Amino acid sequence: MDLLAEVLALSDVRGAVGARIEAGEDWGWWWTSATPRASLHAVTAGTVWVGLPDGPPLQLMPGDVVLLPGGAEHALGSDPAAVARTGPRTFDDWQLTGSGTVAIGTGPVRARILCADYGHDRTVSTQVLTLLPAVVHLRAADDPDGLAQDTVRLLGRELATPRAATGVVLDRLVDVLLVHVLRTWLASGGTSAPSWLGALNDPVVAAAVAELHQEPARPWTTAALARAVGISRATLDRRFAAATGESPGAYLTRWRMDLAARRLRDTDDSLDAIAASVGYSSGYAFSRAFRRARSQPPGRFRATARAQGGPAPTDAATTAAV
């Protein structure tokens, strides 16, 4: 089982192209979105500077990709001086071309940049983007197998020569590019604080988590899980806590509540049916567990999530536990 793919799917991480920029000289652009969403910039030609929330501006070379998971507003520019003068009300004039690209700066095109953002389902507490550092910079030279660079080159071709359904191609490619960025970050030992991501670095814990994901309704005990992966209970407890920061039981409960929250919002299934699907003997037992995890009963959660027309905000206590 591919744990990263499972979490990306459950948390519904999806990217969309926000802007395709063709820049000349001496330009500054302010990046923002209506709601806080992770931002990604891929430089397909030329060089670009990015103003970071904390610290000096970062230079991006051709083929570089930068991901800002927190969704902070920031500036893009031709050089540090352009970044410094750019803000929410002080960006340079730009034009939208017939091909849908943003033309900015003076003179001929010196740089091409694809800007994308990513949303995720805040109903789900098991996340990827919220566990990343403020800045993830993938340099072209640090792409070990060249797959990210291949994707950036494909993006560059679409940007340079838009054709039928270019927007669809770009949206799909930015999802692929995010996976390459995550793979490279994980391979570099990026994880530090314990979280579910730690399971990716420990094959025993990964096998245990895979068992829980495959059969979330099974009446698991730590002893039964340890037998399933072929180690002692004490060893599983120790390694699971070291990798994820929680016990197997706590992880299973959170995963079950994530699955249940999605079904509550997205289906008309009864509480008894949802309870059975995530390992509870009755709707009453499930309701008690759900209230403890999400600070509200399932019925109220369902109504609130649907009234909001989309994912309901994750309870603060749940988020803090991830």
Secondary structure, 3 states (H helix, E strand, C coil): CCHHHHHHHHCCCEEEEEEEEEEEECCEEEECCCCCCEEEEEEEECCEEECCCCCCCEEECCCCEEEECCCCCEEEECCHHHHHHCCCCCCCCEEECCCCCEEECEEEEEEEEEEEEEECCCCCCCCCHHHCCCCEEECHHHCCCCHHHHHHHHHHHHHHCCCCCHHHHHHHHHHHHHHHHHHHHHHCCCCCCCCHHHHHHCHHHHHHHHHHHHCCCCCCCHHHHHHHHCCCHHHHHHHHHHHHCCCHHHHHHHHHHHHHHHHHHHCCCCHHHHHHHCCCCCHHHHHHHHHHHHCCCHHHHHHHHHHCCCCCCCCHHHHHHC
